[in-house]
């Protein structure tokens, strides 16, 4: 097997995609296609956070006339219908006669895997599955590429269970249970820094990567980003993978990443533990609300800048070393909050307003 790498921009993506498919010799074997992009939440286009609809559109232009389903299951607590619409997928579906599906509300089948049973979308059985991921960094898994993108196939309860069981191990096991017919990684505008939320930074990588082996594609992308294997332990290490088009050396551009186990915002320490993206996104929106309000900024300056504030999410075992005021977020932290008499924003995930009340 080989992995293809080509140069691409949003203005040249149609030609680049056609060349990439030619290089790897991919042709769908089924008439019906199920495409899973990476659109975990709504946000601005071109910021490196989500698979650009232009990339999916370019793929559909290479193989026209097929029955197409584009499906996504959002971050816990978010709505995939809203995310797909706000990120341009509704318009894409209308142009390409594709059907948009919220995977959080789709029909599923049971499958065995090393940690019990999983419920997966029936489209994996009825359609040819195309995984179209985004190239970005991630504070919990090092990177998010093709293997991490498959977490969006899961029902919300299984997404939460992945974090509690062991995120790296579960993502790797899911990659053994579900193998796409094709994996494409959108690296046109990628994301570096402490992604995938507010401390990630857009990076014009200007590449598309594709292959029929999920693990090979992720290994190539990890190398393109300049990361050693231990940076992303969920990706199984493979021998040197052959590439066509560009070589890894030609396309490689090291990504910045300096996450030290917690976010630091002025004098605020965020302790993520095993929290899922639901709580992490809630905190992101809470901080955005702080910045939009003069009164909230002044209040936050006293509580979270002049004095230390520690924010605990997930299943914590002990109080942070040298902590200041400690608040907890999400139902996973409920027992920890009760044990230590700490204020908590309840919910799975909590509302941003509940978090603002504690900041």
N, C-alpha and C positions, 0 to 999 in steps of 0.2 A: 504494500500500500504506500501511497505517497500523499503528501500535504502540499497544496498549492498556496503560493503567496504572490499577490500582485499589488501594484500601486493603485490607489483609488482616491478620488475626491467625490463630494456629493454631485459635482457637475459631470464627472466622467464615470459614475458608478455603473451605468448600464453597460457600457463597453467593457469595463473592468470585470464585471460579473460574468459576461459572456466568455471572456478570455479565461477566467478562472475555471469555469465549468469545462471548457475545452481542455485546459491543461490537465485536470485530474480525470477527465473522461467520464464525468458523471452524467447519467441519463436516468430519470425516474422509471421504476419498473411498474408502478401502479398509476392508474388514471387519477385517483383521489389523493390529494396531498394534505397533510396536517403540518402547519408551520407554527413553531413555538418561538416567538421573539423574546427579548428581555425587556419587559415594560412593567416593572413591579409597582410603579406609582406614577402619578401625573407630574410633569415637570417641563422645563423649557427645552426645546429641541436644540441640538447642537452643543450640549454641555457635557457630553461623554457619559451620560447616565443611562441611556436607553438605546436599544437597537433602533436605528433611524428607519422610518418606513420606506425611505428611498432604497435602502438595501434590500428589503423584502420585495418591493416593487420591481427592482432590477432582476431579482431571481425569477419572479413570475413572468417577466417579459422573455426570458430565455426559454421557458417552457409554457407557452400559452395554451389556452383551451382546456385546461384541466379543472376538475372540481377541487376547490381550495377552501380549507378551514384554517383561519388564523386564531389561535387560542392562547390565552394567558391567565395565570392565576396569580393574583397580586400579593404583595406584602400583607401579612396578617393585619386585619382591620381596615384595609384599603379596598377600593372597588375597581375591579379590572375593567368594567364597562367605561368608567370615567377615565381611567388611565389610557385606555386604547383610543378613546375619542380625543382627549386633549393632546395626545402625542401623534395625531395624524393618521391613525389606523382606520377610522371610520371613512375618511375620504379615500384612502387606499382601497378599502374593500369595495366601495362603490365603483371606483375606476376599473377594478380587476374582477368584478363579479364574485368576490370571495365572501365567505360567511365569517363574521366575528363571533367568538365564543368566550364566555367567561368560564374558565375552568373551575372556579370555585363553586359553580352550580351545574356542572355537567354530569352526565351518566358515567359511572365508573365500574371497573371490574377488580376482583381481588387477585393478588399475586403473592406468592411466598417469597421472602427474602431473609437474609441472616438475622434480622431483628424482629421476626414475626410475620405480619401481613401488611401489605400496602394496598391502597385503593388508587388505581390509575385510570386516566381517561380512556374511554372505549375507542377513541380515535387512534390510539396506538395499535389497535387491532384492525381497524377498518380502512386506515389511510397509511400512506407512506410518510413517515415522520421525519421532518426537517427541523433541525435545531439551529436557530439563527441567534447567536449570543452576542454580547458586547464585551469589548476588551477593557477591563477596569480593575482597579485595586479594591481590596476589601479587608477591613480591619480584623475580621474573624477568620477568614480563609486565605488571606494573602492576596489572592486574585479571584475574580469571578469571570469564568469563561464558559465553555460548553458544558462541562460537568456540573458546575454550580447553577447554570441556567435551568437545568432539569428539575431543580427544587420547585420551580413554578408549576410543575405538573401535579404536585401533591395537593391533597385536600388540606384545609387549614390545620386540622388536628395533627396530621402527620408532619406538617412543617414545624409545629411546635415541638413535636416529639424528637425531630432530628437534633434540635439544639440540646435537649435534655439527655439524649442518648450519647451524643458525640458527633458534632457537625462534620468533621473531616471524614470520620469512618463511615457515616451514613451516606454522604455524597459519593464516596468511592464505591460503596455497595450498590447504590442506585445506578451508577454507571455500568455495573455488571448486569443488573436486571433489565435496564432499558438502554438499548443501543440505537441511536438514530441511523437512518439510512445515509444521512449527510449532515455534517456540522459545518456551519459558516460562522466566522467571528468577524463582527463589524469593528474594525480598528481604524476607521476613518477619523473620527474625533473620539479618542479614547479618554480614559480617566486615570490620572496618577495621584499621588499623595495618599492621605488617609481616607480612602473612599469606603463605601460608595456614597456617603452623605455630604455634609456641609464642608468637610475638610478635603474633599477630592477636588482636583483641578483639571479642566479640560486640556487635552494634549493632542495636537494634530499629528497623529501617527501616519495617517494616509495609506493604510493597507487593508486588504481583505485577505482572510485566510480560510481555507476550506479543505475538507478531506472526509473520507468515509469511515475513518476510525476515530472515535471520540477522544480516546486517550492520546493518540498521536497528535491530533490538532491542539489539544491543551498543552502538551509538552512543547510543541513548537512555539505556541503563543507565549508560554512562560519564558522561554529563552529570548523571544523577541523583546519582551519587557525587561530583560536583564536580571531576572530573579533566579537564584539557586533553587534546587529541588526542595530543600527544607522550608523555603518560604511558603510553599503551597502543598502541604503534606497530603491533601485529598487527591492530588493528581498522581497516579501510579507512574513511577519512573520507568522509562522505556529506553532501549538502546537508541543510538543516533537515528533520527527519522529522516528519510530522504525527502527533499523538497523539490518542487518544480516551479518554474517562474523565477522569482527572486530566491536567493539563498538567505539563511538566517542572518549571516554576517552582513549582507547588503541591506536588510530591512531592520536590523536590530536598533533599538533606541532605548536606553535604560530609563525606567520609570522611577520617580521619587517615591519613597515610602519610609516614614519615620515614626510609625505608631509605636508607643512604648507601653501599651497595656491599658491605657485610659486616655480619653480626650482631655486636653487642657484648654480651657477658655478663660483667660485671665487667671483667676484664683478658683476656678471650678474644675473638679475632677470627676470624670464619668467612669464608673466601674461597670463594664458591660457584662462580665461573667458569661453565662450561657443564654442571655436574652436573645429573642428573635428580632427580626427587623421591625416588627410592629411597634415595640417600645422605642427602638432607636429612631424610627421615623417620627413618632409622637414627640420625642424630645427635640428633633430637628424643627418641627413646626412650632413648638413652644418657644424656641429661641428666635425664630423668625418673628413671632408675635411680640416678643420683647423688643426687638430692634425697631418695630414699626410704631411703638408707643413711647412718647417722651416720659410719661409717668412710670411705665413699666421699666424703662431703662434706668431711671433714677432709683427705683425700688431695688432693681437687680444690682445696681452699682454698690449699694450698701450690703446686700445679702451675699452677693457672689463675686465681688471684686475687692472690696476693702476687707472682707472677712472670707475665710475659706468655706466652700460649699462642696460636699461630696454627694454625688447622685449614684445610687446603687440600683442596678437592674439585674434580673435573672436570679438564680439561686446562689446567694452569697453564703459563705461559711463563717466569716469573721469581719469585724469592723475594719475599715481601711486604716492603715498605719498613719498616725499624725492627722487624723481627720478633724474637720471642723464640724459645722452643722451637717447632719446626714439626713437625706430624704430618699425614699424608695419609690420606684416606678413599677407598676404592673403586678398582676396576681402571682407571678412566680416568686416575687420578693415578699409576699404577704407574711409567711411564717417568720422570716428574718426580721421584718419590721415589728411584728408582735413580740418576738423574743427580746428585742432591744428597746421597745417603746418608741419606735420611730414613726414620723408622719409618712403616709403613703398615698399615692394616687392610684386607686384601684381600677381594674379593668384589664382586658386582654384583647387589644392594648387599651390603656387609659386614654381619655380625651385630653387634648392639649390644654384645654381650659382647667382641668384638674391639676395638671402639672404647673401651670401658671400660678395657681392658688398657693402652691408650696414654694415657688422660687422667691 
